[in-house]
């Protein structure tokens, strides 16, 4: 990089940020310096070495990629913009020959490495994976349950995709990059939060993980035929009549148009539902099936009944199958009253989740049982706190969950990029991943927006409202909110902001300063459990 000037683009912000190296920058002459101290004494999540594969049905197959990976740690090249004086660390645009690098150690993935003050470091994880000729000809997807803070994926030396930490599955189709025999998977990871001009200095995603980096949760390869189920949504209605609907999103990865026969079945039905859809080459489309279901067992915190929906797809020689777990319930909102299945309820909560760095699943379940004994019936959970597993367990245990996606009105105030590109993308992915979880009762789109981060101006609130409208379009069955002042209108008005529901966020302290909210927290705290909102 020190030999000639180049223009580098951080791919996650392709059209937003370009760093000029050469004429206006002073480049580091040494490409990479091996960082010798890799004895970080960090471990992977407790007891998590298996990916979540409940959806997997033959003929789909999977390869668990947890276990031994090679790790190398380097000082990153640094460029200094002479006009602004900003230090910029580039992530993965530099050419590397993995076979010529010194790999410091072998680690067990999931594996967590320091972020935070170690922003000058670049962590390189790599693993060799073998595929048969038949596997290499099918659709091959690489799924990370959690990776980042900022990660780039290379397969057999070629760049595939990058990811900024969301706490959601990073699901990447690598079919065009794999081959029969041995394949080299390389993930380059760095902690880049301080260098995002469009985001808070510490995002909620980084804060919730203790500002760590790495392949933090299980990872697997998933292999299927070329006409397959991309994802599926189940929508349930209880009032006035009990109705079931499934939206099956199909992808045709072939070069020819096909007709796909779709069958949908749930244990206990007299017969499956069926649909036939046409797909053009490389097209994605949706098959919809519906039915009345009068004798269904409802999901509620008192009776968390769950069902499995099995989907089968056949298009010529291509066959696929996919499983979705769901609970049958709906939510109603009438002025100040929230009801589930027609029964009033209060999402009386603490901020918590499955802390996979410090507790096992059994310990998390026991924590939920203790909360229930103290009157707590819900959680507010940040996505990087193994949120998919948190919601999965709460589906079974009967707690309601309010997710928290992203931080900071400050982010919205700094750049239109946040509200127009990054945040909507995260909302879309979160809804796709978690819409079938009956425990998830709303979409909490941000944490402490408003005056906390100086983002309570009209522009930021309009940005919040636009992302909220986008969430409603994707999932009309749940309301949205931003945890913080903007939802009560501070400072624009005291009557209420744009959010359709209010989440009383810090009920034990700030309530006295907000006219519409009484001192409910202090009353409820008497001889009970500390709580954070409702």
N, C-alpha and C positions, 0 to 999 in steps of 0.2 A: 504493500500500500504506500510505502514511502518513495517508490520509484517514479510515480507519475501522478498527476492530478486526476481525480475521478469525481463523478457525482454519485452519491449514495442515497438511496431512498429506504427509509424504514418502511417495510412493506405493509405493516398494519395501518399506516397513515399515508398511503401512496400519494394521494393528491394533496395532502395537507402539509407535509413537512419534508423539505429537501435540504440536505446538508452538503455544501460545496467543500470539497477537500482539495487542497492544492493552492490555488491562487489566493483564496481568502482564508484558508485554514492552515495551521501548522500540524502536520501529521506525525504521529509517532513512528519513528524509523524502524523499531523492532516490531515485527508482525504480532507475535505472541510471546509472552514470558510464562513459562510453566510455573504455577503456584504450588510450591512443594507441600505446604501444610494442608493436607486433606483430612486430617484427623479431627473432624468437626464434632465427633461424639453425638451426632444426630442419628436417629433411627427412623425407620418407616413407621406407618400407623400400626398401632398395637393389634396384632392378630389378623390383619387384613392382607391376605395373599391370594384371594380369589375374587375375580371380577363378578359383577352382578349380571347373571345370564338367565334370569327367569324368562325372558322373552324368547329364548332360543329353543326352537323345535326343529327336528330333522325335516328336510335335508340340510338345514343350516348347520355349520360347524364353527368351532372357535378354538383358538390356541391361546392359552394363558401365557402371557409374556412376563409375568412377575418372576422374581428370582434374580439370577446373576446378570448384571449389566456391567460394562466397563465405564469408569468415570475418569475424566481428565479435567483439571481446573487450570485456568489461564488468567493472566492479567489481560484485560481487553485493550485494544488500540484506542487511543484517546485523540480526539481532535478538539482544538480550541478555536472557536469563532472569534476572530480578533475584533469584530465590530461590536458584538454583544458581550463577549467575555464568558460565554456559557461553555461549560465542559459537556461534551457529548460522547457517550459511549456507543459505539456501533455494535450490533449484535451478531449477525451471521452473514453479512454480505461479502466477507473476505473468503478467498479460496483456501480451503484446507484439504490436505490429503490425510484422512484419518489413519492410514497405514504407516505414516511417517511420524505420527505423534507419539509422545511418551504418555502411556495410560497409567495413571498413578495407582489405581486400585480397582478391585472388583467389589461392587456393592450389591446389596439385596434390594431390588425395587419391589414395592414402593420405598423411596429413599428421599429424605429431606435434607437440604443444604441451606446454609445461611443466606439471607437476603439483606434487607435493611442497609446497614452501614457497609456491606460488601458489594456495593454497586459496581465496583471496578472489575469484578470477577465474571468470567464466562465459564459455565459448567457444560461439559460435553458428555452426554450419555450415549452409549452405543451397544447394540446387540445384534447378533447374526441369527437369522431365522430361515429355516429351510421350508420350501414349498415343493410339492409334487407337481408334475406337469398338469394334472387335472385341476389342482388347486389354483395354480397360476393363471389358468384360463378362465376362472370364474371371477366374480366380483369380490375384491379383497378390501376390507376396511380396517383401519387401525383406530382403536377407540381408547383414549386416555380418560379415566374418570376425573382426574384433576392434574393439571400440569401448568407450570409457569413459575414466576410471574410473567415473563415474556419468553416464549419458546418458538423455535423454528424447527421444522421437521425436514429431514433429508432421507431419501431412500435410494440406496445404491449410488450415492454421491450427488443426486439431483435434488434441488429444492422442490418441496411439495406444498407447504403451507406454513402459516404462523398463527400464533394464538397469544392474546393478552388475557391474563388470568380472569376467568369469570366464575369459577367454582362449578361449572357445568361440564358435561361430557364434551371432549374434543374428538369428534367423529370425522375421520379423514378417509376418503376413498383413494387408495393407493394402487388401484388395479393397473393403471398405465405405467407404473414404476417398478413393478415386481417381475420376477422371472422364475423359471424353473430352477431348482437348486437353492443355493445359499443367497440370502438377501441381507444387506447391511442397513439397519435402521439406526439413524443418528438423530438425537434431539439436542439442540443447543439452547441453553436456558440462562437467563440473566434477570437480575432485579432492576427493572427500568422505571419504576414508579416516579422517582424524582425528576425524570427527564421528559415527562409528558406535559407539554405546554397546555394541553386541553383538559387535564385532569387534576384532581387534588394531589397534593404532595404525597399523602398516604391514602390510597384508595381503601374502601371498606374491604375489598377482597384481600389486599395485602395485610391490612390491620387484623382481619379475622384469622389469618393464618400465622400470626406472630411474625410477619414479614419474612417468611421462609420461602425457599424455592425448591424446585425439583420435580420429579415424577412422584407426586405426593399420595396418590391412590392407585389401585390396580389398573393394569393396561392389558388389552387383549387384541388379537386379530380375529375378525369375523369374516366368514367366507360363505357366499351364497350364489345362486344362479342369477343370470342377467336381468330377469324380470322379477322384481322383488318388492316386498313391503318396505317402504322407507320409514314410515311411522303410521300410527293410527290413534284417533281420538274417540273416546266414548263420551256421549252426552246423555245424561239421565234427567228425566222430569218426573217429579212426584205429584205436584199440584198443578192443575186440577186432576189430571189422569197420569198414571204411571206409564211412561214411554221410554223406549231405548232407541238410541241412534249411534251408529258407528261410521266414522269417516276413515276409510282405508286409503292412504296415500301410496300410490304405486309408482315405481320407476322402471322404464324400459331402457336398459343400457345397451341394447343391440342397435345395429344399423338398419333394421327393418321394422315396419309397422307390425303390431301384433294385436290379437284379441286375447284378453286375460279373463279367465273364469275365476271368480272369487267366491269362497264360501266362508261363512262366519258362524261359529257355534259356541254355546255356553253350556256347561254341564247342567243337565236338568231340563233343557229345552226338548220339545218333542221332535223338532227337526231344525236343521241349520237354515240360516238365511243365505241367499245367493244373489250374485250380480255378475254381469258381463260388461267389460269396458274395453274400448279400443284405445291403443296408445301408438302414437307415431314414433319413429326412431328417436331415441334419446329424449323422450318426453316423460314428464311427470303428470299424473292425473289422479283424481279421487273417485273411488267407488263408495257409494252411500247405501247403507241398509238400515231399515227401521222396523220396529214392531212394538205393539202394546205388551205390557208385562205386569199383569194385575197382581200376581202372587209373589212378586220379587221381595226378598228380604232387604230392608233398608240398612244403609250405613249410618251410624250416628256414634257419638262418643260413648253412649251407653251400650250400643250393640254394633261393634265395628265389623259388620259382615262384608266379606270380599268375594269377588267372582273372578274367574279367568275366562277371557275371550280368546278363542283360537281361530286364527285366520289362515286359510290355505289358498294359494294362488297357482294356477296352471296356465301357461301360455306356450303351446307347442311342447317342445322338450324341456322347457324351463319350468322348474317347480320351486316353490318357496312356502315357508310356513312361519308364523309369527304369533306370539302370545302377549296379551295385554291384561294386566290385573287392574280391577277397578272396583269402586264401591258405588252403590246406587243411592244417591241423595241429591237434593237441590237446596239452594239458598234463596231466601226471600228478604227483601229490604223495603220496609215501609216506614218512611220518615225516620223516627228514632229507634224503631224496633227491628232487630235482626232475628230471623228465624231459619231453622234448618228442618226441612220436611214438615213445615208448619208449626214447629215447636220453638218458642223463643229460647235464645241462648246468648251467653256472654263469652267472648274469647278472652278469658281472664288468664294472663300469660306472664311468663318470664322470658328474657332473652337467653336462649340456650340452643344447643344442638348436639349432634354426635361428635364429640371431640376425639377424632380418631387418632390424634397424636398421644392422647393420655389415657384413654379408656377403651375397654372392649365393648362389643355390642351388648353382652350380658350386663355389664356395669351401666351402660346407658339405659337399658330397659329398667334396671332397678332404680335409677335416678328418676325416670318417668313415673314409676310406681310411688316413689316418695313424694313427688310433686302432686300426684293425684290425691294422696292421703291428706295433703295440706290445702286442698281446694283449688290447685292450679290445674286448668284444663287445656292450656294451650302454650305454644312456644312462638317466639319470634326468632327466626333462625337465619343466619347469614349463609349465603350459598357455599362459600369455601369450607364451612363446617360440615363436610361430607353430606351436603343437603339432600342428595338423592337417597342416601341411606337413612338420614333423619326422617324424611317424609315416608319412606317405605315402612320404617318401624312404627311411626305414629299412625299410619294407616291401620296397622295391626293392633296397636295399643289403645286407639280411640282418643288421641289428643288432636286438637286442631292446630294448624301451623300457618303462620304468616311469614312468608319468605322476605328477605331483604336483599335486593339485587345490587345496588350500586350506591356509592357515596356522593354526596356533596353538591349543594347549590353552587359552591365555589367552582366546581367543574363546569357547570352550565354557564356560569358567568364569564368563563375564560374563553370559550370557543363554541361556535355553532356546531363544530364537529361532534361534540358530546351528544347533543340532543338530536342531531340529524343522521348520524352514522353509527357511532359505537353503542350508545344506550339502546336504540331500537333493535339493533342486532342482538344484544344480550336479552332483551325482553322476548324476542321471537324464539330464541333458543331455550330460554327458561320455560316458556309456555309449552313448547313442543315436548320438552323433557318431562314436565311435571303435571301436565293438565289432567292426567288420569288418576292422580293421587287424590282420594276423597278428603284426606286430612287438610289439604291446602285450600284455604277458604278465601284468600284474596291474593292480589299481586302487590307486594310492597316494593315499589319501584326505586326507592332511595332512602337513605338514612340521614337524618338531621339536615334536611334541606331548609332553606330559609335563612333567617338571620344568623344561624350558627356559622355558616360559611360565607356570609355576605352575599347570598344569592336570592334575596327576597324581592328583587326588582321585578317589574312587570315582564321583562324579556325572559327571565328565568322561569317565572311562574307559567308563562305561556308555553315555554319549552316543556315544562312538566306536564301541562295539560295536553300537549300534542302527543307525547309519548304515552300518556294515560289513554287517550283516544285510540292509539294504535293497539295497546293491550286489550281494550274492549273489543276492537274489531277482530282480534285473534281469538279471544275467549270471552264471549258475552255472558258466560255463566258466573263470572266472578267480578267483584268490584276491584278497584285499585286505590292505592293511597301512597303518599310519601310520608315517612315517619318524621314529624317535625312541625315547625311553625307554619309552613306554607299552607297546610291543610286547614288551619283555622284563620287564614287570611292575613297573618302578620306580614308586613305592616299595611297592606292595601286596605283591608277593612276587617272589622271584628266579627262580621256576620258569617264569614266562611270563605275558604278559598275554592279552588277548582276541583278538589278531590270529592268523589261521590260518597266516601265514608271518612270519618275521622278516627284516627288511631291515637288514643290518649297515650302519648309516648312516655313521658316521665311524670307519671301521675303523683309521685311522692314529693315533688319539689316545685316545678315551675307552675303548677296549676293555679297558685294564688295570684299570679300575675295575669292570668287569662280570664276575662270576665265570663265567657261561655262555659268554662269548665270548673265545677265545684271541687272542694277539697275531698274528693272521693277516696283518694289514695290513703290519706291518713286514717280515715275511718276503717277502710278495709284492712289496713296493716295491723290493727290491734290484735295481738296474740295470734296472728296468722303468719303467712310467708311473705317475704319481700317480693314485690311484683313490679313490673315495669310498664304495664299498659293494658289496654283493653280495646 
